[in-house]
Amino acid sequence: MTIDHRGDPAPRQTPPRESPAPEADTWVGLVVFAGIMLLALGVFQLMEGVTALLHGEAYLMTAEGMLIEPNPQTWGWTHLFLGLLSGAAGVGIMLGQTWARAVGVVFTAAGALIHFLFLAVAPFWCSILISLEVVVIYALIAHGGDIRRRRH
């Protein structure tokens, strides 16, 4: 044991912490990617909601052949709500919150379902998006908690 200039014993050296496996970094990166994408989705939905509320004529269309009759006010408030929820989930995912991971999985699964419905229209693009959404869902479910452990 060595003595420093104040007469105190020198601190013991602690063994270096083992670094996590490189594949853990990949999954944490995908979880952060999911958080950023949900945050971006929230911003876009907020913009769409504000546009619908302030400029309802931007959504003028005929209701002929549609399942529901579009209403710009309802459309705007729905997008504002979903935008706030999506943005909050994106931030929550990056902070390691479990509720945010659940919201992220629901939003991503809904996106995969929508892209599945458009598979006949754009098979290549929708296949890429569905594949990415499946990977993001897996990352959120299986490795979403890794980001919290990484921060501590």
C-alpha positions as CSV (number, residue, x, y, z in Angstrom):
1,M,0.0,0.0,0.0
2,T,1.3,3.5,-0.9
3,I,0.8,6.7,1.0
4,D,-0.1,9.9,-0.9
5,H,1.1,13.3,0.1
6,R,-1.7,13.8,2.6
7,G,-0.9,10.7,4.5
8,D,-3.9,8.8,3.2
9,P,-3.6,5.4,1.7
10,A,-3.8,5.4,-2.1
11,P,-7.1,4.3,-3.4
12,R,-7.3,0.7,-4.5
13,Q,-7.5,0.1,-8.1
14,T,-10.7,-1.5,-9.1
15,P,-10.7,-4.0,-11.9
16,P,-12.0,-2.6,-15.2
17,R,-15.6,-3.3,-15.8
18,E,-16.3,-5.8,-18.5
19,S,-17.7,-4.2,-21.6
20,P,-20.9,-5.6,-22.9
21,A,-21.0,-7.8,-25.9
22,P,-20.9,-5.9,-29.2
23,E,-24.3,-7.3,-30.2
24,A,-25.8,-5.7,-27.1
25,D,-24.7,-2.3,-28.6
26,T,-26.5,-3.2,-31.8
27,W,-29.8,-3.8,-30.0
28,V,-29.5,-0.7,-27.8
29,G,-28.8,1.2,-31.0
30,L,-32.0,-0.2,-32.5
31,V,-34.0,0.7,-29.4
32,V,-32.6,4.3,-29.6
33,F,-33.6,4.2,-33.4
34,A,-37.1,3.2,-32.4
35,G,-37.3,6.1,-29.9
36,I,-36.0,8.6,-32.4
37,M,-38.5,7.4,-35.1
38,L,-41.4,7.6,-32.6
39,L,-40.3,11.1,-31.7
40,A,-40.2,12.1,-35.4
41,L,-43.5,10.4,-36.0
42,G,-44.9,12.5,-33.1
43,V,-43.6,15.7,-34.6
44,F,-45.1,14.9,-38.1
45,Q,-48.5,14.0,-36.5
46,L,-48.5,17.2,-34.5
47,M,-47.9,19.2,-37.7
48,E,-50.6,17.2,-39.5
49,G,-53.0,17.8,-36.6
50,V,-52.3,21.6,-36.4
51,T,-52.8,21.8,-40.2
52,A,-56.1,20.0,-40.1
53,L,-57.3,22.3,-37.2
54,L,-56.1,25.6,-38.7
55,H,-56.6,24.8,-42.4
56,G,-59.4,22.2,-42.7
57,E,-59.6,22.9,-46.4
58,A,-56.3,21.1,-46.7
59,Y,-58.3,17.9,-46.2
60,L,-61.2,18.6,-48.5
61,M,-62.2,15.4,-50.3
62,T,-65.3,13.7,-51.3
63,A,-66.6,11.0,-49.0
64,E,-67.7,8.8,-51.9
65,G,-66.4,5.3,-51.6
66,M,-64.8,5.8,-48.2
67,L,-65.6,3.8,-45.1
68,I,-65.8,6.9,-43.0
69,E,-66.6,10.5,-43.7
70,P,-63.6,12.6,-43.0
71,N,-64.0,15.5,-40.6
72,P,-61.0,17.9,-40.4
73,Q,-61.7,18.8,-36.7
74,T,-61.8,15.2,-35.6
75,W,-58.8,14.3,-37.8
76,G,-56.8,17.2,-36.4
77,W,-57.5,16.4,-32.7
78,T,-56.8,12.7,-33.3
79,H,-53.4,13.5,-34.8
80,L,-52.6,16.0,-32.1
81,F,-53.3,13.3,-29.5
82,L,-51.4,10.6,-31.3
83,G,-48.5,13.0,-32.0
84,L,-48.2,13.9,-28.3
85,L,-48.4,10.2,-27.3
86,S,-45.9,9.1,-30.0
87,G,-43.4,11.9,-29.1
88,A,-43.7,11.1,-25.4
89,A,-43.2,7.4,-26.1
90,G,-40.1,8.2,-28.2
91,V,-38.5,10.2,-25.3
92,G,-39.7,7.5,-22.8
93,I,-38.0,4.7,-24.9
94,M,-34.7,6.6,-24.8
95,L,-35.1,6.9,-21.0
96,G,-35.8,3.2,-20.7
97,Q,-39.5,3.5,-19.6
98,T,-41.5,0.3,-19.9
99,W,-44.8,2.1,-20.7
100,A,-43.1,3.8,-23.7
101,R,-41.8,0.5,-25.0
102,A,-45.4,-0.8,-24.9
103,V,-46.7,2.2,-26.8
104,G,-43.8,1.8,-29.2
105,V,-44.7,-1.8,-29.9
106,V,-48.3,-0.9,-30.5
107,F,-47.5,2.0,-32.9
108,T,-44.9,-0.1,-34.8
109,A,-47.3,-3.1,-35.0
110,A,-50.0,-0.8,-36.4
111,G,-47.5,0.5,-38.9
112,A,-46.7,-3.1,-39.9
113,L,-50.4,-3.9,-40.3
114,I,-50.9,-0.8,-42.5
115,H,-47.9,-1.6,-44.6
116,F,-49.2,-5.2,-45.0
117,L,-52.5,-3.8,-46.4
118,F,-50.5,-1.8,-49.0
119,L,-48.2,-4.7,-49.9
120,A,-50.0,-5.3,-53.2
121,V,-49.5,-1.6,-54.2
122,A,-45.8,-1.3,-53.3
123,P,-44.4,-4.8,-52.5
124,F,-40.7,-3.9,-52.4
125,W,-41.1,-0.8,-50.2
126,C,-43.7,-2.4,-47.9
127,S,-41.6,-5.5,-47.5
128,I,-38.6,-3.4,-46.4
129,L,-40.8,-1.5,-43.9
130,I,-42.4,-4.6,-42.5
131,S,-39.1,-6.2,-42.0
132,L,-37.7,-3.1,-40.2
133,E,-40.8,-2.9,-38.1
134,V,-40.5,-6.5,-37.0
135,V,-36.9,-6.0,-36.0
136,V,-37.8,-2.8,-34.1
137,I,-40.6,-4.7,-32.3
138,Y,-38.2,-7.4,-31.3
139,A,-35.6,-4.8,-30.2
140,L,-38.2,-3.1,-28.0
141,I,-39.6,-6.3,-26.5
142,A,-36.4,-8.2,-26.0
143,H,-33.8,-5.5,-25.5
144,G,-35.7,-2.4,-24.6
145,G,-34.6,-2.7,-20.9
146,D,-31.0,-2.7,-22.0
147,I,-31.0,1.0,-22.5
148,R,-32.0,1.6,-18.8
149,R,-29.2,-0.7,-17.7
150,R,-26.8,1.1,-20.0
151,R,-27.6,4.5,-18.4
152,H,-26.8,3.3,-14.8
